[in-house]
Amino acid sequence: MSAIEHPTQPIDDATSTAVPTTSDAAPRDLRRTWRRLAAASLILGPLGVTLIRAVMPYWTNDSTAEMVAGMAAAPGRAAAMTWLGLATTPFLLLSALAMGFAARRRAPVIATWGAVVLFGAYALGSAVSAPDILVEAFVARGDDPASIAADAALMMDAPAMLTGALTFVVGHLIGMVLVAIAVVRARVVAWWVGALIAVAQPIHVVSAVIVPNRMLDVAFGWGATTLGYALVAWAVLRTSDDEWDLPPVKR
């Protein structure tokens, strides 16, 4: 054997360690991240609506002429309302799914129905803000207020718009009550939190149309909804990863 040659060592299969490949390794566990995203959506969705109700420059029972006059008198509030609506919609949709997901294990049927109804109502109701954007654009251009009001009324009375608006109103009322019951049955939160969420939306309807009152809606309508959802979000954050979902598995 020459001076530069080295004997080959035998390979001991029993002691050799295989290096795991990418496909063998378990995927990263993101259950905590999912819980945090769900909690954020539960808070930001209803909070966004509460802020919209607080800043909107007219009220729900106003005529289209009053709507135009209000937006023309307060363009800053009108812009805040439309931008808040744009930013809030995704979180509202996610909040419906988060409520259903949080309650699905112990109350699967009512959690599923509540999430589906609420998600569908929010999805169809996303077009409800279209007249606001239309009026804001026409006011900024300096169009005649009477003409703007007529165009807004035409849009709001269109069959598709009416269908979406009515479905949103009825659907989010029913869906909110269902998910409120679901999170109580699933023991996510105490009964009074579910009652707070379930009662808040009828108060919103009363304050919006029957007894028009902005502060009633902001404090006890969507404001109370935000508080109830925040308590659900806190419960979600305190939930263990194993209680929240199954762990990831190898591909």
C-alpha positions in Angstrom: 0.0 0.0 0.0 1.4 3.4 -1.0 1.8 6.3 1.4 -1.1 8.2 -0.1 -3.6 5.4 -0.1 -6.1 4.9 2.7 -8.0 1.8 3.5 -11.7 1.9 2.9 -13.7 1.8 6.1 -16.7 -0.7 6.1 -20.1 0.9 6.2 -22.2 -0.1 9.2 -25.8 0.0 8.1 -27.0 -0.2 11.7 -25.2 3.0 12.7 -25.5 5.0 9.5 -28.0 7.9 9.7 -30.1 8.8 6.7 -30.5 12.5 5.9 -34.2 13.3 5.6 -35.2 14.7 2.2 -37.6 17.6 1.8 -40.4 15.3 0.9 -39.8 13.2 4.1 -39.8 16.2 6.5 -43.1 17.2 8.1 -44.4 20.6 6.9 -44.1 23.6 9.1 -46.8 23.7 11.8 -48.8 26.9 11.2 -51.7 26.2 13.6 -50.7 29.1 15.8 -50.5 31.4 12.8 -53.9 30.3 11.7 -55.3 31.0 15.1 -53.8 34.5 15.2 -55.2 35.2 11.7 -58.6 34.0 12.7 -58.5 36.1 15.9 -57.5 39.2 13.9 -60.3 38.7 11.4 -62.8 38.3 14.2 -61.9 41.7 15.5 -61.1 43.7 12.4 -64.3 42.6 10.5 -66.9 44.0 12.9 -64.7 46.8 14.1 -64.4 48.0 10.5 -68.2 48.1 10.2 -68.5 49.9 13.5 -66.1 52.6 12.2 -68.1 52.9 9.0 -71.3 53.4 10.9 -69.6 56.1 13.0 -68.2 58.1 10.1 -70.8 57.7 7.3 -72.0 61.2 6.4 -75.7 60.2 6.2 -77.9 57.6 7.8 -79.5 54.4 6.6 -83.0 55.7 6.5 -82.1 58.9 4.5 -83.4 59.5 1.0 -81.0 59.5 -1.9 -81.2 63.3 -2.0 -80.2 63.5 1.7 -77.4 60.9 1.0 -76.0 63.1 -1.8 -76.2 66.2 0.4 -74.5 64.5 3.3 -71.6 63.2 1.2 -71.2 66.6 -0.6 -71.1 68.4 2.8 -68.5 66.0 4.2 -66.3 64.6 1.5 -63.6 63.5 4.0 -66.1 61.3 5.9 -67.4 60.0 2.6 -63.9 58.9 1.5 -63.2 57.3 4.9 -66.5 55.4 4.6 -65.7 54.0 1.1 -62.1 53.1 1.9 -63.1 51.5 5.2 -65.7 49.4 3.3 -63.0 48.2 0.9 -60.6 47.3 3.7 -63.2 45.7 5.9 -64.9 43.3 3.4 -62.2 40.6 3.4 -62.0 40.5 7.2 -65.8 40.2 7.4 -65.8 37.2 5.1 -62.9 35.6 7.0 -64.7 36.3 10.3 -67.7 34.3 9.2 -65.4 31.3 8.4 -63.4 31.8 11.7 -66.6 31.7 13.8 -67.7 28.4 12.1 -64.2 26.9 12.4 -63.9 27.7 16.1 -67.2 25.9 16.8 -67.1 23.1 14.2 -65.8 20.3 16.5 -68.5 20.4 19.2 -71.3 22.0 17.2 -70.6 21.0 13.6 -74.1 21.3 12.1 -75.1 24.7 13.4 -71.5 26.0 13.0 -71.6 25.0 9.3 -75.0 26.5 8.6 -74.1 29.7 10.5 -70.8 30.1 8.6 -72.3 29.4 5.2 -75.3 31.8 5.7 -73.1 34.5 7.1 -70.4 34.2 4.5 -72.9 34.2 1.7 -74.7 37.3 3.1 -71.4 39.2 3.4 -70.4 38.2 -0.1 -73.6 39.4 -1.7 -73.7 42.4 0.5 -70.3 43.5 -0.7 -72.0 45.3 -3.6 -74.2 47.4 -1.2 -71.4 50.0 -1.0 -71.5 50.6 -4.8 -74.0 53.5 -4.6 -71.7 55.2 -2.1 -68.7 55.0 -4.5 -70.9 56.2 -7.3 -72.2 59.2 -5.4 -68.7 60.1 -4.1 -67.3 60.1 -7.7 -70.1 62.2 -9.1 -69.9 64.7 -6.2 -66.2 65.0 -6.7 -66.8 65.7 -10.4 -69.3 68.4 -9.6 -72.4 66.9 -11.1 -75.9 68.2 -10.3 -77.1 66.9 -7.0 -80.5 66.1 -8.3 -79.0 64.1 -11.2 -76.7 62.2 -8.8 -79.6 61.3 -6.5 -81.6 60.0 -9.5 -78.7 57.9 -10.7 -78.1 56.5 -7.1 -81.8 55.7 -6.8 -81.8 53.9 -10.2 -78.8 51.8 -9.1 -80.3 51.0 -5.6 -83.6 50.0 -7.1 -82.1 47.6 -9.7 -83.3 44.1 -9.1 -79.8 42.6 -8.6 -78.9 45.4 -6.2 -82.1 45.0 -4.2 -81.6 41.2 -4.1 -78.1 41.6 -2.8 -79.1 44.2 -0.2 -82.1 42.2 1.1 -80.1 39.0 1.2 -77.4 40.7 3.1 -79.8 42.2 5.7 -81.7 39.0 6.3 -78.7 36.6 5.9 -76.3 38.4 8.2 -79.1 38.6 10.9 -79.8 34.9 10.7 -76.1 33.9 10.2 -75.0 36.0 13.2 -77.6 34.3 15.5 -76.5 30.9 14.3 -72.8 31.4 14.8 -73.6 32.9 18.2 -75.4 29.8 19.2 -72.7 27.6 17.8 -69.8 29.2 19.8 -71.9 28.7 23.0 -72.8 25.1 22.2 -69.2 24.4 21.4 -68.1 25.9 24.7 -65.8 28.4 23.0 -67.3 31.3 25.1 -69.8 31.7 27.9 -73.5 31.9 27.1 -73.7 35.7 27.7 -71.1 36.3 25.0 -73.3 34.4 22.5 -76.4 36.3 23.7 -74.5 39.6 23.2 -73.7 38.7 19.6 -77.2 37.4 18.9 -79.0 40.5 20.3 -76.6 43.1 18.8 -77.7 42.7 15.2 -81.4 43.2 15.8 -80.4 46.3 17.7 -78.4 47.4 14.6 -81.5 47.0 12.4 -83.7 48.9 14.9 -81.2 51.8 15.1 -80.7 51.8 11.3 -84.3 51.9 10.2 -87.0 51.7 12.8 -85.6 54.2 15.4 -82.7 55.9 13.5 -80.0 56.5 16.0 -76.3 56.5 15.1 -74.9 56.2 18.7 -77.3 53.3 19.5 -75.9 51.4 16.5 -72.2 52.3 17.2 -72.5 51.4 20.9 -75.0 48.6 21.1 -75.4 47.4 17.5 -72.1 46.8 15.7 -70.2 48.0 18.7 -71.6 45.2 20.8 -71.0 42.8 18.0 -67.3 43.9 17.9 -67.0 43.3 21.7 -68.6 39.8 21.4 -66.3 38.8 18.5 -63.3 40.1 20.4 -64.1 37.8 23.3 -64.4 34.9 20.8 -61.0 36.0 19.4 -59.5 35.9 22.8 -60.8 32.4 23.3 -59.3 31.4 20.0 -55.9 32.8 21.0 -56.1 30.8 24.3 -57.0 27.6 22.5 -54.2 25.0 22.2 -52.9 24.0 18.8 -54.1 20.5 19.2 -57.6 21.6 20.2 -57.7 24.0 17.2 -56.8 21.6 14.5 -54.9 18.4 13.5 -51.1 18.7 13.2 -49.5 18.7 9.7 -48.4 15.4 8.3 -45.6 14.3 5.9 -46.4 14.5 2.2 
